Amino acid sequence: LDQKIIIESLAMDLKRFAIGLHRGSFKMADRFKEEAVKRTGELETCSNNEYIHKLILSLKQVLRSTGDRVAEDALMFSTLFQNFALKNF
């Protein structure tokens, strides 16, 4: 149950991060990026699911990058984590 909450929270943080970037509200985006990084760390320690770990590795790359596609990638990961939570819990 804890894991489900963390995954769903991560999905929402990523969605808000993407929206902030898209709107040009970089302060908001930075805040939710920090939250996403924190949740990613929490998820890494509590999950032993291979798919989740692959997603986390890819997500970390996205969160470190500063390209034009960061908002779209964050939104995609938000959807992937949300779908995982819906399907598996």
N, C-alpha and C positions, 0 to 999 in steps of 0.2 A: 504493500500500500504506500509506504514511504517513497518507493522508487517511482510509482505512478505520479505522485504529486510533484516530485523533482522533474520528471520528464515533461509533464504538462506545463509546469512553471517555466522550464527552459524554452519550450515551444512559444509561450506567450512573450517571454523576454526577447526572443529572436524576432518575433513578429513586430514588437514595438521598436526594436533596434532598426529593422528594415524600414518601418514607417517613418521613423525619425530621420534616417538618411534621405529617404525619398522626399520628404518635406523640406529638407535643408535645416532641420532642427538638430544641430550637431551636439548640443549639450544634452538633449534628451537621448539621442542615439548613444552617446558615450556612457550615460548612466545605465541604460539597459544592456549595453555591451558588457559593462562590469558585472552586472547581475548574471548575464549568460555565462561569463567566464567562471564565476563562483559556482553556479549550478552545474556546469560541466565538470568541475573538480569534484563536487559532491557525487555526481552520477558515476564518475570514474571509480570512486572508492566503493560504491554500493552495488554496482551492476557487474554481473559476470556473463552478460549476453554478448556474443561475438558481434552481432549486427550493431548493437549500441556502441561498442568500442570502435568499430570501423567508422561509424557516423561521427563519433567524437574526434577521431584523428583528422578526418576531413574538415570538420567544423573548426578545429583549432587553426588550420591553415587559413580558412576564410576570415576568422576573427583577427588574424595577424596581418592580413593583406589590406591594401588601401585602394584597390582598383575600382573601376566603374561598376563592376558586377557584384560588389559586396552586398548591396541591398537585396538584389535578386537571389543571391546564394543564401543569404540569411533567411529569406522568406521560404525558400525551398527546404532548408533544414528544419525550419519551424513546422512545415507541413509533414515532413518525414517523421519527426519526433511525435507530433500530434497523432498521426496515423498509427504509429507503433503503440502508443498508449491506448488508443481506442481498440486496437486489435488484440492486445495481449493482457489487458487487465479488466 
